[in-house]
Amino acid sequence: MKKQVISSLLAATMALTSLALPISETSGLVIGTSIEASATSYTYGNYNYSILDDGTIKIDKYTGTASSVSIPSNIGGKKVTKIGSSAFYDNVYI
């Protein structure tokens, strides 16, 4: 049941992110998002992630081939608080 809920949430997230507004060439901003720069990307299993300014984790990319995934709640003792808008983009397995 928990996996079904997570899968449903991920599917909804992917569907909604495909509706994002295009980036304006003059402002460089997308309405409704925040800009977060990350100098370093790390790997945990099949996840690429970055550490945010507040010390929490953002999953940037899932690189695995599983048809169902569970997002870890913590990585290296740091709480996972965000999933990047393109984290599952082009992953044909999920």
TIZA-280873 format. One record per residue (C-alpha): residue number from 0; x, y, z. Coordinates in nm, 3 decimals, padded with zeros to 5 digits. Example, Ala and Ser with C-alpha at 12.3 -4.5 7.8 and 13.67 -1.06 7.14 Angstrom:
// residues 2
     k         X         Y         Z
     0    01.230   -00.450    00.780
     1    01.367   -00.106    00.714
// end
This chain:
// residues 94
     k         X         Y         Z
     0    00.000    00.000    00.000
     1    00.281    00.243    00.092
     2    00.457    00.175   -00.240
     3    00.133    00.238   -00.428
     4    00.090    00.574   -00.253
     5    00.450    00.674   -00.328
     6    00.413    00.561   -00.689
     7    00.093    00.762   -00.723
     8    00.256    01.071   -00.574
     9    00.554    01.037   -00.807
    10    00.326    00.998   -01.108
    11    00.129    01.307   -01.007
    12    00.450    01.502   -00.953
    13    00.582    01.404   -01.296
    14    00.251    01.497   -01.460
    15    00.243    01.837   -01.291
    16    00.606    01.917   -01.367
    17    00.539    01.865   -01.736
    18    00.300    02.161   -01.711
    19    00.571    02.399   -01.586
    20    00.590    02.736   -01.752
    21    00.882    02.796   -01.988
    22    01.178    02.994   -01.866
    23    01.163    03.356   -01.972
    24    01.469    03.457   -02.169
    25    01.463    03.804   -02.012
    26    01.414    03.719   -01.645
    27    01.568    03.372   -01.618
    28    01.298    03.272   -01.367
    29    01.020    03.018   -01.372
    30    00.713    03.122   -01.176
    31    00.642    02.895   -00.880
    32    00.990    02.755   -00.835
    33    01.293    02.849   -00.634
    34    01.645    02.864   -00.767
    35    01.889    02.645   -00.578
    36    02.251    02.618   -00.680
    37    02.451    02.313   -00.589
    38    02.824    02.298   -00.639
    39    02.849    01.927   -00.558
    40    02.645    01.623   -00.652
    41    02.665    01.303   -00.450
    42    02.552    00.944   -00.509
    43    02.358    00.716   -00.276
    44    02.261    00.386   -00.439
    45    02.064    00.478   -00.752
    46    02.012    00.839   -00.645
    47    02.213    01.148   -00.731
    48    02.153    01.414   -00.467
    49    02.268    01.752   -00.345
    50    02.286    01.906   -00.001
    51    02.075    02.220    00.032
    52    02.176    02.534    00.220
    53    01.966    02.427    00.520
    54    02.157    02.096    00.546
    55    01.878    01.878    00.404
    56    01.891    01.661    00.092
    57    01.733    01.707   -00.251
    58    01.712    01.402   -00.478
    59    01.828    01.529   -00.817
    60    01.812    01.212   -01.028
    61    01.712    00.846   -01.005
    62    01.944    00.633   -01.220
    63    01.807    00.286   -01.147
    64    01.588    00.052   -01.348
    65    01.336   -00.059   -01.084
    66    00.969   -00.030   -01.174
    67    00.884    00.083   -00.821
    68    01.107    00.293   -00.598
    69    01.101    00.412   -00.239
    70    01.253    00.750   -00.165
    71    01.480    00.728    00.140
    72    01.377    00.955    00.426
    73    01.740    01.013    00.527
    74    02.076    00.993    00.353
    75    02.391    01.007    00.562
    76    02.192    01.126    00.863
    77    02.044    01.420    00.668
    78    01.671    01.444    00.603
    79    01.549    01.416    00.242
    80    01.313    01.712    00.194
    81    01.290    01.762   -00.182
    82    01.273    01.572   -00.509
    83    01.400    01.761   -00.812
    84    01.145    01.835   -01.083
    85    01.338    01.621   -01.333
    86    01.450    01.346   -01.095
    87    01.254    01.078   -01.282
    88    01.248    01.243   -01.623
    89    01.307    01.003   -01.911
    90    01.315    00.700   -01.680
    91    01.119    00.443   -01.879
    92    01.127    00.180   -01.604
    93    00.905    00.349   -01.346
// end
